[in-house]
Amino acid sequence: MGIVNVTDDSFSGDGLKGDVPAAIARARQMVEQGADIIDLGAESTRPGAAPVSPEQEIARLLPVIEGLKDLKIPLSVDTRHAATMRAAAKAGAALINDISALEGEGSLAAAAETGLPVVLMHMQGEPGSMQQAPHYVDVVAEVFDYLKHRIAACEAAGIPRGRIILDPGIGFGKTPAHNLSLLRATATFRHLGCALLVGVSRKSFIGAVSGEGDAARRLPGSLAAGLWAVAQGADILRVHDVAETVQALKIWRGIAVAPVTARNVW
Ligand code: PT1
């Protein structure tokens, strides 16, 4: 899953602001590089970020979705707003990625109405303050239970389990140690019977563990964490660096799963 941000202040320095042609070009380039899904976001949710109104979000996203109508791969929309989910689905988005696991007002009903698959992500607190004092007694058990309850809420709202993708929410109200514990336990989340998505790309825990302060220089750590997650059962990696991740995955897959031959390439 390639990340395309139409935000003012993406943490990794790749925010395309309101530049619609640039966002469209970035998405097309990622498809060329081997992305299977494009995740479009108009609200920065990195630690400390301020919320964006649904109106602003829709105004930023719709022209990009319209401009990518002919894309050969599914478009995901990264939003916590019911109105944005509806508008994006109507414009052709194929997946709803919600960092608040459809806890927003009207989101369960809106997502169910679209009939689209959804990503349910765990977060402790809100982006604006979530890194101030993350606290868990047992981070893996608590994230697991939260996701289990959100699956139940989805099923009650008419979103079947087969349409749900789970995400432990790396970096969302978690210390570096919490993030490492969750990644270590990636395989545990498979027991919930859904596909798994993991987003580690350039995040601050990689900086904390490696000492690399510049988010744009965290590709090696991002690849290491991403490959670990895939080896433990993650189905989807949300990444900034598509070409590099695809190369790493091809080698991992060649070793772990099946030899790469002329007939059997990614
Ligand atoms: C994610 C994700 C996301 N991450 C899903 N959607 C972001 N499903 C946005 C840091 O610690 O992991 N899964 N949408 C980006 N959010 C962050 C969080 C960026 C933490 C950076 C950090 O640096």
Residues whose N, C-alpha, C, O or C-beta is under 5 A from the ligand:
A	BS01	PT1	F11 T45 R46 P47 N97 V119 M121 D167 G169 I170 G171 F172 G199 R202 K203 S204 F205
